[in-house]
């Protein structure tokens, strides 16, 4: 069948073993570290897991310079462990969830915080705050067969060399197995799906020229620079 225009190219994330990982969907867990939940004014003891989505086109590789997005004056970093799904399933039991994981990466959930705050106040969705172009930079995906399943280890983020976030993966309220089981209640997970598992405390704003580096023990770093607004 002919098409009216050229279909978009597939989004391929880089892996440590060579072959690329075709990205399908992004699921992002909210407030999965107690300290971050508190800094956002929420009680982590009262809330079940929740998630939002981003489009695959938000993924950009480590080493990129990403444009400062329009319609915000408060663009925030959020460093996160990313889970790459390698085997599909629906209503996955938490005890079997890790069998569905291909691997792990360090990633950023960049957020237009001012738009998010406005949306919260009005009871509106977070799409314009979270689902922005180039808002999901990622380091290399490392297969679980090489690095194991990450349940503990330092996660730390710096801006221009200054530490802003510093925590341990064991601080997550909901484990990797828990979030896979939860999301798969609502959607059939498929190979190529990515799950961003939430961010520790210490989120903050960046401006054009800032350099962000996220490191997670056992994984490749995710390093980006904030550029000026895109000029179309």
N, C-alpha and C positions, 0 to 999 in steps of 0.2 A: 504494500500500500504506500502510495506517495503521501508526503506530509506537507502541510502549509508552510512550515519553516523547519529549520534544522533543530532536531531535538537536543536538549541539553546534554552535555557530556556527563558520564558517570562520575561521582565523587569517590576518589580512591584514597584511602588513608594508608600511610606508609607503615610497614612492619619491620621488625628487627631481623626477620628471616628472609626478606626479599620480596616475595609476592605481595601485591597490594591487597588491601582489605576494602571491598566495595561497600560503601556506606549506604544504608537503607533509611533508617530513622534514628532520631536522637530523643531519648527519654531522660529527663533531668529530675532528680529527687530534691525536694525542697527541705531546708532546715533539718539536716540529718546529723548535725553536731550540736550538742546541747548548748555550748557556749555561743555558737553563732545564732541559734534560735533566740537566746536571751538578748544578744546584742541587737536583734531585730524586733525586740519587744514581745516575744512569744514564750509560752511555757512549754518546754519540750516534753514534759511528762503528760500532757493532756492531748497530744495530737498523734493520730495515726499517720503513716507515711502518705505523702502526696507527691504528685509529679506534674510537670508540664513538658511540652515538646518543643523541639527546634527542627527546622528543615535541614536536610543533609548538606545543603550548600553553605551552611554556617561553618563547616569544618575547613580549617586551613592548617598547613603544616607548621611545625616549629621552625623558627628562623624567619618567619614572615614579618613584614611590617603591615599592620592592619590600620585601616582608615578610622579616624575618630568619627563615630556615626552622627547623622543629623538628628535634630530635635531633642538634644540632651545637653545638659551642662554638668552632668554628674555621672560619668561613666566608670563603673566599678569592675575590678577583677574579683574572681572567685576561683581559687585553685581546687581541683577535684581529681579523685581517682576515677578513671573511665574504664568501664567493663565492656569488652567487645564480645558480642554473642556469636557463637559459631555453629550452634545447633538449635533449630526451632522447637517450639512447644507452647502449649496452652495449659493454664492451670497447673503449672509446674510445682511440685512439692519442694519445699525448702531443702529437704534432705538430698534431693537430686539436682538442685539448681546449678551447682558448680560444674556438672557434666555438660552444661550448655554454654560454658564460657570458652571462647577461643583464647582470649588474652586480656592484657591490661595496659593502660597508658596514662600518662599525666596529661591533664587537659584543663582548659579555662572556660568557665561559663561567664562571659562578659555581659554586663547588665547595665541598661540605662536606668539607674536607680531612681532618678526623679520621676520617670514615667511609671516605674513600678509602684512608688509611693502613692502617686495620684490614682493609679488603678485600684490599689488596696482600699483607699479611702472611699472610692465610688462603687466598690464591689464589682469592678470590671476585670476581664481576663488580663493576663500579663504579656500577651503576645508582643506588643510594641516594645516592651521593656527587655524581653529575653530573646526574641527571635529576630535578631538583627544580622545583617551581612557580616561575615568574618567574626562572628561572636563565639566560635567554638574552636579555638586553636588547640592542636594536639601534638604531643610528642609521638615517638614511635610506639606502635602496639607491639608488646612483647608476648609471645605465646605462653600460656600457663604451663605448658610442658617444659619451658625453660626457666621460668621465674617462680613457679608454684602459684598457689592461690593466696592473694594478699589480704591478710586480716589484721596485720599490724605492721608498723614501720613509720618512720618520720615522713610527714608531708609538710613542706615549707615553701613559702613564696617570698620573693624579694622584689622590690621596686627600686631600680637604680642602685642595687647592691644592699639596700636596707631591708632587714627581715620584717615582714608585715604579718604573715601567717606562719604559725609554727605549732603543729599538733601531731597526733599519731592516728593512723587509720583505725586503731582499736577504739578510738573515741566515738566512732560512728554509732548512732542510736540503732539504726537498722543495718544489718550486715549485708554483704553482697548477695548471699543466699536469700535473705529476707526480701530485698528489693526486687530480685528476679521473680520470686514467687508472687509478690504483690502485683507487679506490672502485668504478669502473665494471666492474672485473673480477668483483666480488662481487654487485653489484646493478645493475639498469638504472636509471640516473639519469633523473629526470623533471623537467619544468618545475615550479618551486616548491620544489625541494630547495635546501637551504642547506648550505654546507660552511664550518665554522669551522676555520681553517687552523693553529691552534696559537698559543701565547703565548710572548713573550720572558721572560727572567729578571726577577726582582723581584716575583713573586707574594707576596701576604700577606693577612692577616686584616683584616676590617672589622667594625664594630659598629654597632648602631642609631644613627642620626644622621649617619653618615659620608656624604660626597658623593664620588662617583667620576666622573671625566671621562676618556674615552678619545678621543684624537685620532689620526687617520691622515691623512697628507699627501694632499690632494686630495679628501677625503671630509668629510661632516658628522660632528660629534662625537657620541658616545654618552654621555649624562649621566644618572646616576641617583642616588637617595638610598636609603640603607638605612633601612627603617622598623622598628618593633617587630614581634614575632611576630604572625602573623595571628590574629584572634579569630573563630572560626567561631560 
